[in-house]
Each structure stands twice: as C-alpha cells, then as structure tokens.
C-alpha cells in the first residue's frame, strides 16, 4: 500500500514535470524568434534535468511497473549528460542549449502519457474538474500576459487577469486595446486562450484523454453525455473528433474569406494572414475580440464581411451537437429524425435573429439613428447573442434598442456551443411551459415529444440563478462605480452572457469593478447550475414521499 501511494505521488510529480518541460520548450521556441541569447534558460534546464534524474533513479530503485517501463527510465537517465556538462565535464559533442532541448524533447515525448496523472485527483468529480480547468487557464493566461515580451509599456496584474478571463470565457470585454497594447506574442497568447475557451475545457480534456488512450470513468461518461446530449460514449467520441475537425475546417475557411476582404486595409501579407486567422477564430468562438480599435466598424460598408462574420458566429453559436447532427443528416445521408434539441435551437435562433433584426431596424428608422441598414441590424442581432462584434458605435442606438439588445444578450447562444447566456433551449422551453400553464395543460409537449418536469425545474433554476447573480453583481457595481445606470447594466449583462458589447464602461471600471466583471464572465461561461453543482455535494434521492399540501401563487 505504501509503495502504491509512493508511485502515485511520483506519477503526479512526473505529470507536473512533463508540463514544465513542454512549457519551457514552447517559451524558448517563441523566444528564438525575437531573442538571440537564451542563457537565462540554462539554469532552468539544469534544475529540470536534476528532477528528471532523481525521478528515474527512484523508479529504478523501487522497480518500475509495466505501465512505466524500463525504456523510459533509461531515457530519463540521459539527463546525467547535461548535468555533468553543467559541472565542467567535457564530451565529444558540445552540450549546448540546442542539444539540451533535444534531450528534453525526447524525454517529454516518452512521458506525454503522464499528463493524464494530473487529472486523476479530480476525475471522480468532472464538474469540479471543469470549473478548476477554467480557473487554471485564466491564471496561466494572466501570467503569460505579464511577461514583458507580451505587452507594450506596462500592464497591471488585474488588467492581465481581466484580459485572460475575457479570452478564456470568450467574452471580448477588454480594459486595454489588444491591437496596440499586446505585442504579436501577446496576441498569439490571446488567440490560444480564445481557442481553448471556445472549444471548452471539457472538450479539451476529452481530446487529451482520447489522444493518450485513457478510459473515461463512469461519472465522466455520464457528464459528457449530458453536456453534449449524446446517447452513448461512442457517439460522444465521434462528437469530440467532429468538434475538432469542424473547428479547424470552419476557422480556416473563414480566415481565407477574411484574408481576401482585408486586402484593402492591411498591406503586409503576413500581418494580413494573422489578422484573418485571429478574427476567424474570435468570430467562430463567439469571443468578440478584435485587433482593430473600433471592432469591425471599418467593414460597416462591406456586406461580404458581414455575411462572413455572421456565418462564423452562427455556426459557433448553434452548438456542436447541432452541427454534428446536421453533418450526419445532410453529408453522411443518415436520414434519422432530428433530435428535439436541434429543432428547438434552430427555431428559437431564427426567431431571435429575425425579431431582433426587425426591432433594431424599426427603432433606428423611428429615431433617425445612424446605421439603420437592414443588414447591420441583422448582424447586431446575431452578434448580440454572445459574439460582441459591432459594425458601428452602439451608443447611436436608442434606449429601446439597447434594452432589447439586453434581452438578446441574456438569452445568449445554444447548449454545447462557444457562447454564453441562459441558452436558447432554456428560453424556448420556459416559453412553451408558460404557454402550457396558461392553457391549463399539466404536461409539456414540444414537437410531438413530452418534456419531463425535472427538465423544466432545471431551466427554472438556471434562469432564477442567472437573474439573481446579475442583480447582485449589478448592485455591487452600482455601489463601487461612478458610471451611469444603463451603461453599467449593459456591461453587467454583457459580462454574464459572455457577449462583449459595451457602451464604454469597461475602461472606466475600478479594480473592484473589474473583479466583479471577471466573476460574472467566469460565472456566465461555466454556467450557473454547473458552478452550483461543483460547489455542493449531491444528496441521495430519498426513497420516501412526504404529504402534499397546496400553496397559493400569484
């Protein structure tokens, strides 16, 4: 038993060491592009090699289990060569930093499976792993943004944390101009965080687990099937792979279109390519980040750019399960019945886009505001549901228009997507439940299917918790900030729904206000019910029933 626990500690340490090796090599690879001397990393290499050598010696003494193998131990013992070189021993080959990197890379490749050991302590509660994963990447992103080569001038930790949280939560709110404040390295880090946040920590974890040929625990399987609305783990595996393939394909196609339409705005082809890729990823992930200081205002007269961004936002916002089902129905030609979730997502999404666009264009015509074109109104109706891109200054809209945008932001995107909000299915389900209650129907039926009461209770819990957290956060912001009522409320809902729309309040926030907005972005991305489940212990279902009693309502 003692040997088992000792090996477990070694395995976790090996996983951490693997992450350290990969992170070090990645940073050095990036630094090679901008820094000629890498002497600072010699000491880091020295201590990494010492840790690898100690790990290998201990495993050799206690005899390795078959899963680890003697080959990995002998490769780990290679670290003695650079250690001796550090201490003045000469070899027939100069053990320079390049040779050190090769040795580290070989050892890292043989230990890549040890990354799975880091997940072991949390695997019994996937929800906590999901929440913890977001927190870990937010903090890691903040640290990267604090690196001098990631920003121009200076940046405070709270601003770096705010930017990282906004990227991982695919919100788009920013207290700095990411196009000018962040260096190309910093913008690359921002892009990576957006991609991880868009795919989702659960997808990222599932991809790593599948890649390492690891098995899912039963609780993990159940969590994945509930989150992605799949009926089996085979379907879940297919969905994970489809998510990766669809994401890469759509983002590349979107980048090609944007690259073509950027030709009149950016002269350098390399910069143009990076801008195209960045905005394609940002649009598909519904992040709303733009390297242009005025979002997408420079494309306000380009209908093709509006169509390109609209298509990317919609595909990212309808949810991967819907895309997966459409793929099987129209590409694979599997003519099965569309799932209820797919039908609800499509109908509610089209309804919100159409009604939202109509309201915005009619309000603009009524007030004589600028940007009253139908296409611009439809684009903002699409973008309001978690994307956050704008084609012109939102302050030009009337108060009534902004109020309706608040509603669109609160509803948000669809389950299993890159967006936030209470989700289209929650809104649609409660709408049908309300209509059924008014008509006196005890059962709720949608598209010829019965909805269980537990599902309605879950939808009510999501909406209630969402309203409560927005109300409490807004109350705190009203106390700490000196910002007008509507812009501050707009900022609050935008952060919760991970939209990124702002009426100019973001840059005026105090440190306390930034912390509140960070919490709202995190809460909105993770989901109110998910966070509540992660922080509480599930109770066993009671095998008895208490007496019924009537309570007056309304």
N, C-alpha and C positions, 0 to 999 in steps of 0.2 A: 504493500500500500504506500509506504514512504517513497519507494522507488517510482511508483506511478505518479505521485504528486510532484516529485522532483523532475521527472520527464515533462510533465505538464508545464511546469514553470519554465523549463528550458525551451519548450516549444513556443510559448508565448514570447519569451525573450528573442527567440530566433525570428519570429514574425516581425517584431519591432525592429530588429536589426536589418531584416530584409527591406522594410520600408525606408530605413535610414540610408541604406546603400543606394536604393533606387532614387530617392530624393536628392542625394548628393550628386550622383551621376547626371541627373536631369539638370540640376542647377549649373553644374560645370559645363554641360553641353551648351546651355544658353549663354553662359559667361564667355565661352570661347568665341562667340560671335562679336563680342564687344570689349573683352579684356585680354591683353596679351600675356599677362603673368597670372599664374594660378598657384603661386607659392603659398597663399593662405590656406589652401586645401591640403597641403602636405600633412599638417598636424591632425586634421580631421581623418585623413586616410590612416594615419598611424594608429589612432585610437580604435578605429573600426577594425583594422587588422588584428589588434590585440584582442578585442572582444570575440572576433570570429575564431581566433586561435584557441582562446580559453573554452569556447563552446565546443569546438571539435575535440580538444583534449579530454574534457569532462565526459563527452559522449563516448569516446574511445575507452575510457576507464570503466564506465558503468555498462559497457556493451550496448550498442545501438539496437533498437528494434528493427524489424524487417522493413517497416514503412520508411524509416530514415535511410538506412543503407550505409555500408562502409565507403562506397564511392564518394558520397557527399562529404564524409569525414576527411578522406584523403585530399579532396579538393580544398576543403577548409584549411587543411594543414599547409597549403601553398602560401597562406598568409605569413608564414615564418620568413619567407624570402624577402618581401619588402620590409619586414620588421628588422631583419639583420642589416639590410641596406641602409635603413634609417640610422643604425648604430655604427656605421662606418665600414661594414663588411663589403668587399668588392666582389662582383660577379662578372662573368664574361660578357654579360649584357648590362647596359646601364639601366638600372631600375628607376626610370624617370616617371613623371606623373602619368604619361600615356600608358606605360606598362602596368602601373598600379591600377589604372582604370580598367584595363583589360582583365586583370586578375579579379577585381571586384565584380566586373560584369559576369565572368564565368561563375563565380560563387553565387551571385544574385540569381542567375538563371537556374542553377541547380536547387536553389532554396525558394523558388517562387511559390511552391505549394504551401510554404509555411505561413503565407499571408492568411490562409484560412484559419490558422490558430488564433488570430486576433479576434475572430468572430465568435469563437467558442463560448466565452463567458456570457455573451448576450443572445445566443441563438435560442435559448428557452423562451425568450420574450421578444419576438420580432418587432413589435410595436416600439419597445424601448430602443431597440437597435436602430429603427427607422428615425426616431427623434434624435438619438445620440449621433447618428451619422450626419444629420444636418448641422448640428452644433459643432461637430468636429471640423467639417469642411468650412464653416463660417470662420472659425478661429484660425484655421490654417490659411485661408484666403487673406484674412486681415494681416497675418504675419508676413505673407508674401508682398502685400501692398506696402508694408512698412520698409521693405528693403529699398535702399537708396536708388538702385537702378530701376525701380518700378514706377517712380514718380518724379516729376519736375518740381523743384523747390522743396517745400516741406509739407508733411501731412500728419495730422494728429491720429492717435490710435482710434479714437471714436469715429473719425471720418473713414479710416481704413476698414473698421469693423462694419460701419454702415454700408459702405460700398460692397464689401464681401457678402453681407447678409442680403442685400438687394439683388446681387447676382445669383447666389445660391437659391434664393426664394423667387427668382425670375420676376422681379418686380419692376425695376427700371428707375425707381426714385434714386436720386444721387445728390449729395451735398457738394460735389465737385464736378467740374466739366471733364468727363472722362476722355474727351477727344484731345484736350490740351494739357490736363493735369497729369495723366498717365503717359508713361513712355511706351514705345512699342512692346517692350517686355511686360509692362503693367497691363496693357490692353490685351496681350496674349493670355495672361493670367485671368483677366476678366472674362475672356472668351471661354476658357476652360471651365471656370466656375459656372457660367451660364449653361454650358452644355451638360455638366453634371447635374445642376439643379433642374434643367429641363427634362432630362431622362428620368430623374428621380433617384433617390438613394436606394430604394428597393430594387429598381431595375439594375442599377449599378452593382448592387450586392449579388443579385441573381446572376448577372453576367459573369462576375468573378467566380462565383460558386460553380457554375456550369463549366467555365473555362478550366478550372482546377479539378474537374471531375469529382467534385464533392457532392454528397447526397444532402437533400433537404430534410430537416426534421419534420415530423407530422404537423407541429404547430406552425412551422414556416410554410408548409404546403397549403394549409388552410388559410393562412393570412394572404398568400399570393393569389389564391383562387378567389377569395372575397374581394380583394383590391382590384383585380382585373376582370372580374365577372367571367371566369373560366370554369369549366365543368370537370376538368381533370388536370393532373400535373403535366401530362403530355401536351395538352393544349396550352398550358402555361409556358412550357419550354418553347413551344412554337411561337407564342406571342412575344417572349423575350427576344428571340432571334429576329422576329419580324420588326420589333421596335428598333433594334439596332440598324437593320437593313433599310427600313423606311426612313429613319432619321438621316442616315448618311446620304441616301439617294435624293430625298427631298431637299436637303440643305445644299447639296452640290448643284442640283438643277436650279434652285433659287439663286445661288451665288452666280451661276452663269448668266441668268437673266439680269440680275442687278449689275454685274460687271459690264454687260453690254450697254445698259442705260446710264452707267456712270461715266462713260467716255467723255462727255462734255463738261464734267465737273471736276475730275481729277486727271492730271496729266501723266504722272508716274504710273506705269503699268503694274509695278509691284505693290504700290500703295493702293491702287485701284482694286487689285485682286484681294488684298487683305480686307479692305473696306467691304467688298462684296461678300466675302465669306463671313465676316463679323456680323453684318446686318442680316444675312440669310439665317444664321444660327440664332441671332437675337429675335428675329421675327417668328421662326418656327417654334422656338422655346417660349414664345409669348413674353420675352424679357423686357422689351421696350427700350433697351439701351441703344443709343446712337452715338457715333463718333462725331456727328455734326452738332454744333452748339444749339441749333434750333430744331432738333429732332429731324423730321422729314419735310420741313417747310420748303426746302429748295426743290422738292419734287411735286409741289402742290398743283402744278400745271401739267404734270405727266400722268395721263390715265394709265399707261402701261406699268409705271412704278406702283401706282395704287393697286392695280389688279394683281401684280406680283406679290406685294406685301400682304394684300388681303387673302390671297390663296395660301400663303405660308402661315398666316395667323390662324385661319380657319382650320387648316389641316392639323396644326399643333393644338388647337383648342377643342376639337371634337372628341379627342381621346383615342389612344392606340387600340383599345378593343374594337371601336367602331371601324377604324381603318383596317384592322385585321379581318373583320367580318366582311367588309366590302371587297377586300382582296380575294377572299375565298369565294365570294359570290360572283364577282364580275371578271376576275382574272383566272382563277382556278376552275370557274364554272361549276361550283358546288351550289346547286340551287336549293339550299335548305331555307327554312323560314327564318327571316330576320328576327333577332332577339328583341325583346321588349325595350331593353336599354338603348339599342341602336335606333329604334323608331322614335323613342322619346327625345333622344339627343338631336336627331335631325329635325323633328317637328318644332321643338322648343327653340333650337338655334335659329332656324329660318324665321320663326315668329319674332324673336327678339331683334334679329338683324333688320327685318322688314319694318317692324313697328318703330324701332329705334331710328332708322334712317328717315322714315316719314316724319316723325316728331321733330327731328333736328332740322330738316329742310323746311318744314312748315313754320317752325319757330324763327328760323333765320329770315325767311321771307316776311314774316309778320313784323319783326323788329328792324328789318333792313340791315342786319349784321352782315359782315363780310364772310366770304367762304360759304355761300348759300347753294353751291352746286350740289346736285343730287349725288354724284359720285363721292364727293368729300363727306357728305352727311352719312352715306352708307359706310364709307371707310371708318369714320369715327364711331359709328355704331358697332362695327366689328371690333375695332381696336379698344373700345371701352370695356369689353368683356375680357380683361386681363392682359392685353398686349401693351397698351400705353404709348404707342406711336401717335404723333399728331401731325397733320398737314398744315395747320396754322395755329395761331395763339388761341388757346381755349378761352381766354378771358373775353374774347369777342362774342362768345355765345351769351344768350340771355340767361337770366336766373332760372327760368323754367327749363331751358335746355340743359343747364348744368344739373338741375335737380333730377331730370330723367336720366342723365349720364350716371348719377349716383346710383340709381336703381339698377342700371345695366351692369355697373361695376360690382355691386353687391351680389347679383346673381352669378356672374362670372362664367367660367368655361364648363367643360363636361368632365365627368369622372374618368380617371386614368389618363388625363391629358397633362399638358405642361402648364395649365392655367390654374387660377385660384377661384375664390368666391364660394358661395354655398353650393354651386353646381346647378346646371340646367335640369338634371333629373330631379333634384330636390325641389326646385321651384315648380316643375311640371307636376310632380306627384302631389305636392300640397295644394296646388290649384285644382287638380281633379278631386282630391279629398274634400276640399271646401265645397265644390260643386255637388259632390255626392251627399255631403252632410245637409246642404240646403234642400236637396230634393228628398231627404229622408231615407236614403239608401244606407243600409247597415254594412254593405260590402262595397269595396272599391275595385272597379273594373277599368282596365286601360287596354285598348286594342285587343279585346277578347281574352284578356288574362286577369286573374284575380291577384290583388296585392295583399300580402299578409299584414296584419295590424302592426307587427314588430317593425316592418319597414317604414310605415308611416310614423311610428314613435321615434325611430332613428332620424327621420327627416325633420320632425319637430324639434328634436334635441339639437340637431345641427343649427337650425335657424335660431332657436332660442339662445344657445350659447354664443352664436355669432353676433346677434343683436346686443347681448349683454356685454361682450368683450369690447365691441365697438363703442357702446355707450360709456363704459367705464374708462376706456382709453381716451375718448374724446373729453370726458370730464377732467381727467388729469391734464390733458393738453390745454384745455381752457384755463386751468389754474396756473400752469407754468409758462405758457406762451403769450406773447402780445401780438397775436395775429387775428385778423377779422374772422367772424364766425364761419361764413361759407367756405373760404379757402382752407380753413383748418379742418372743417368737417370733410371737405373734399379730400384733403390729404389723409385723413384718418381712414376713410372708406377705401381709398386707393391703395393704401398700405395693406389693409386687411385682405383685400381682394387680389393683391399682388398685381395691380394694374400698372402703376407708374405715372398715371395722369397727375398733373399738379397745376395749381393756379399761382405758383411762385412761392409757396410757403416752405418748401424743402430747405432752401438755403438760409432761411430766417430762423430755423429751429435752434433752440438752446441744446446744451448737452443732454439735459433730462428729456427734452422733446425727441431728440434723436434716439435715445434708448427706448422710449415708448414706441416709436415708429419701427425700430428694429424688432421689438417684441411682436408688434402687430404683423409685420411681414412674415416672421417665423411662424406665428400662430396661424396666419392665413394659408401659408404654403403647406404646413404639416397637416392642418385640418383640426377643427375644434374637438371633434369626437375622438380622433386619433390621439391627440395630446392628453385628453382626459383619461382615456383608457391606459395610456403609458404611465400616468401618474397615480393610478389607483389599482387596487387589487380586485380582480374579478371575483364575485361571490358565486357560490354554487347555487344552482337552481333549487328552490325549496320544493319538497315533494308533498306539500300540503297547500290547501286553499283557504283563505280567510273569508268570513262572511261579506257579502256585497252590501253596499249602502249608497244611496243616492245623494248627490251633491248638486246644488243649484249653480248654474253657469250663466254668464251673460246678462 
